[in-house]
């Protein structure tokens, strides 16, 4: 996907980019590639692939959820900033908090944010399990996003405790979404969530399956969740 195709395909979905926003994506790409030589941020470095598989793929969440409202998002395990930073560039009014367990990645995100001139973003070095037990973050976010971090039963335990009651967990998944959803039903219910909608589509050009799961937070998460670091992965709620 070249830059012109990226702009056109977003425009077809009602997302129009200003020259400044286009420049921010270009700066994002060059900064990502530059830092990737020093540390492992992504296996994808070809410009066309980054635009398709990182930038466009991240923004697909906005085709199914309204990010035009002034909301506070928490992105769990965002790595090099996906999906929240490509979404933030497209919708500058958003407040974004990224939590990631690797301090080097947080360093990259802080540098990137300065390069892009982003406002209302914060980057926190923490494990999602301990972060979700902190009073100042627990059940405070309108939306929590995660893209390909862990299977849904595990991911729900990392993300749903951060969503405020009435808020939304947006899980971005690949082809295994249906099986993960089946295995994750119990976790979603136990943690106070309910699947509101699931959307399946094909990523253009590459033709690979993508799924966006919209999970509504209906009631408070029991205090014992998330459990200690590593526990959700070892013994998921299934």
N, C-alpha and C positions, 0 to 999 in steps of 0.2 A: 504494500500500500504506500504510494508516494504521497507527498504533502498535499497536492491538489486533490487527490482521491479522498484523503482524510477530511479535508475541508468540505468537499462536496457531499460525502456520505453523512457527515454530521448535520450539514445544512438540510439534507433531505429528511432528517429526524427533528428538525426545528431548532437545532443548536447552531447559531451563527457565531463565528469567531471574529474578533477584531484583529487588526494587524498586531497589536500588542500581545494578544493571546497566542497568535500564531508564532510570534517570536519566542514566547515563553516555552512552547513545545519544542522549538528548535534548540533553545538553550538547554532544556531538560535533556534532550538527546545527546548533545555534545558533552554535557557535564557527566552524564551517565557513562558514556564510552570512555571518557578521560579517567574517571575514578575506577572504572572496572579494570583498568590495567594494574591498579594498585591493590584492589581487593575484589573478592568475588561477589558481585551484585546481581549479575544476570548472565545466563549462557547465550542470550539473544543480543547481538550487537549490530547486526545488519540494519541499516536505517529503515528499509521498507518493513522489515519484520518487527522492529521496535514500535513503529507507528501502528501496525496491525495488532500485534499480540500483546503489547503493553498499553499503549495510549488508547487506541480505539476499543480494545477489549475491556479496559477499565471503565470507559465512558458508557458502555452498553447498559450498565446498571441504571443510567439516567433515562434510558428508553422505557423503563418499567417502574421507576420510582421518581417522584417529583423532588429534584434537588434545587429548584428555583426558590424555595422558601428559606428564610434565614434560620437554619438549623445547625446544631452542633453534632458533628460526626466523630466517632472514634473508630480508627482503623487498626485492627489487631494483626500483628505480624506482617506489616506492610512491606518489609524488605526494602526495596529501592523506591518505595512510595506508591505502590499499586494496591488497590485502585484509587485511593483517596486523592492523590495529588493531581493526576490528570482530570479528575472530576472537579477539584478545587479550581484549576485553571479555567475550566469551562464555566464554572459557577462561582465567581469570586466572593460572593457574599457569605459563603459557607464558613463556619468555624471548624477547624480540623485538628484533632489530636491523634497522633500516631504513637502506638506503644510497640516497641520491638525489643527483643531479648539481647540483641548484639549491639554493643556500644559503638563499634566502628560504623555500623549502618546509621545509627543516630547522628554521628559526626557527618556522614555524607548528606543526610537529609537536612541538617542545619545549614550546611554549606549551599546545597541546592536551593533551599528556601531563600537564602540571601541573594543568590544569583538571579532567582526568578522574581524577587521583590514581593514575596507573598506576605500577606497580613493575616492575623488571626489563625496562626498555625502554631502548634507546640509538639515537641518530640520528646518522648519519655522512654528512658532505658529501664525496662522492667520485664519480668515474666508476666504473661497475661493472668496466670493463676493468682499471683500476689497482688497485682494491680486491681483485679476484680474484687478483692477484699478490702480495699482502701475506701474509707468512708467518703472522701472527697470525689471519688470517681464512680463508686458503685451506684447503679441505677440513676445516673445523671445525664446520660446521652440520649438525644432524640433518635439517632440512628447509629448502629454499629455495623461496620462492613468488614468482610474478610474474603480474600480471594485465594483459593487453593492452598490454605494453610494446613488443614488436617481434615479427616473425615467428619461428617456432619455431627455425629454423636459427641465427638471430642470438641469440635468447634463451638457447638452450642453451649458447652460448659464454660468455654473461654469468653464467649461473647454476650450471651443473654444476661449474665449478672450485671453487665455494664449498661444495659438498655433500661431507660426509665419505663415505668408502667404506662402503657399507651404508645410507647415508641416502637421502633422497627429494627429487626436484625435482617440485613440484606446479605445473603450468602451467595457467592459466585462460584459456580461449580462446572465441571466438565461433563463428560459422557456418563460418569458413574452416579450422577445425581439421584436417579430413581432408586437404586439399591441403597444409597446412603440415607435417603429420606425414609425408606422402610426401616432401616436399622436405627435411625435417629429419632423416630417418633416418640419413644419413651422419654429420651433426654429432653426433647423440646417441651413436652408436657410437664415433666418434673421441674424444669427450670422456669416455668411460668409462661412459655410461649405457645403459639398456635400458628400453624402454616396458613397463611391468608391466601397466597397465590404462588404458583410456580410457572415460570415461563421458559420455554425451550426454543432455541433458535440456532442458526448456523453462522459461525463467524465467516464473513465474506472472504472470497479469494481462497482461503485455506480450506473452507468447507468442513470445519470440525465442530462438533456439537458443543453448545454452551447452555447452561441453565442458570437462571436467577431465581432464588427462593426468597420470597418475602414473608418473613415470620414476625407476627405481631406479639408484643409483650402484653399479656392479659393480666398477669398477677405477679406479685413480688417473688423473686427467687429465694428459696430457703437459704438461711444464713450459712449453712455448711458448704455451699457451692460458691465459687470454684474451690475444689480441694487442693491439696498441696501440689507444688510443681512436679510434673511428671505423672501424677496419679490419674488425671483424666485420660491420658494416652494409654497407660497400662491397664486400667480397669474402667473403660468407658461405661456410661449409663446406657445399657442396651437390654 
